[in-house]
Amino acid sequence: MRLYHSPTSPYVRKVMVLLLETGQPDDVALLPAAGTPVDPGSMPVAHNPLGKIPALLRDGAPPLYDSRVICRYLDDRAGGVLYPPAPRLWETLTLEATADGILDAALLMVYESRLRPEDMRLSDWTEGQWTKIARTLDALESRWAGSLAGPLDMGQIALGCALGYLDFRLGPRNWRAGRPHLAEWFRVFADRPAMRATHPPA
């Protein structure tokens, strides 16, 4: 298999952490890709018409794209380690979707500051995205302790990658303020070997 990859993509990082946690990294060759919504660059548009990564190429089968699809496929390939059976499955999937929603909003903030000319940037738009992130982090702090304390699953991996991306791109926002339980969970989780090995370059 071949995976279109960027070391700074949090969605790619989800896949890489899963590969390491399930013992599959040697089964996937990495293909570098880079681009933006206004310039696809070397993004795999022939395999994912949306021009996004990750995209996974499989011999004799259609490509897979979207990190949730790829993670579910690779976990199934490993015997279903990180997506537990129902009813806990629904919590895992919801936590993964929640983490991906944090990433979606964070990326919009990054694109606003990096791709839009300064005189056309909308501060209300940026702050609206951060409000969504902050509200979600507060909910995780107050209502998700049980899921975060349970056995490792894909929801936890997705959240770890989302919080890592906030540190990487939006560090001055200080997401940890007022969220001691979430901050402590991430401190421990970020020390997992798979998370250390996939930390984005400075």
Summary of the structure (lengths in Angstrom):
residues: 202
radius of gyration: 16.8
end to end distance: 28.0
largest distance: 51.5
contacts: 610
relative contact order: 0.15
helix: 58%
strand: 9%
